Amino acid sequence: MNQNDTDRRWAYGVKGTVGLIKPTYRPGSLEETIRYLPEGVGVIPMHAGVRQGSTSEFKKILSPVLERIEELAELEVDAIYVEGAPPSMILGYQKAEELSLELTEKYEIPVAFAPQALTNALKFLNINNLVGITYTPEEQNQVFTKYLSDAGFNVLAMNGIQSAFEHADRITPEQVYEFSLEALSVHKKCDGIYLFGGAWRVMPAILRLEKDLGIPVVGGIQASIWYIMRLLGCSVRVPNAGRLLD
């Protein structure tokens, strides 16, 4: 990141500007991300246009994502972060890592995908045996399980709360909390929980689960905030936002 005020493209963004590619047009997660990022971090959002959340749609979304990445690089942002686990997870762990490196070298700025934030957050919190909670169908849960297994984690379970993709934002923190408790009741060796995705608002559930279970919990948006700050070289302490950020 260029620290020289006269060289920065925008007056705002003294701590860096991130190009943030959102998978859907769904409101909520963008607002939450910006709210938790430190003052002085600029955000230029773009959208990939996911609407149905089907596996076939996710397989086709990489092309528009690459177009958005190129456009953001031309805008001279300091880092590019692609939210949404499924598109890059469908590629597989190794190919997704290689693509991130290839794009970073091509544009000479960090280009990262959401699953990289997740795997780094899990390692940071020393989570090895995890239970995942999602709002996606079993077909996609199996993809996520393989990705995380290939990344070196022991996935004890990847359980989905039944919900239509377009209604995932209606799942309440209380539902997430209760569903997580039930999932962990049969996995005593679990040392961490992963709450998939950005559609739902899970910060209250994260705080409550960590307090009651005594193990770390990683949410999708929470991991994104943490990783964006690392990409920009910012402080990663955010009070009342779970162990990962506090």
ZIVEN-V75001 format. One record per helix or strand of 3 or more residues. SS is the DSSP state (h for helix, s for strand). FROM is the first residue (numbers start at 1). LEN is the number of residues. If there is no record, write none. Layout:
ss,from,len
SS,FROM,LEN
SS,FROM,LEN
This chain:
ss,from,len
s,17,8
h,29,8
s,42,9
h,55,6
h,62,13
s,79,4
h,85,7
h,93,15
s,110,4
h,114,11
s,129,6
h,138,13
s,154,7
h,165,6
h,173,12
s,192,4
h,203,11
s,216,4
h,220,13
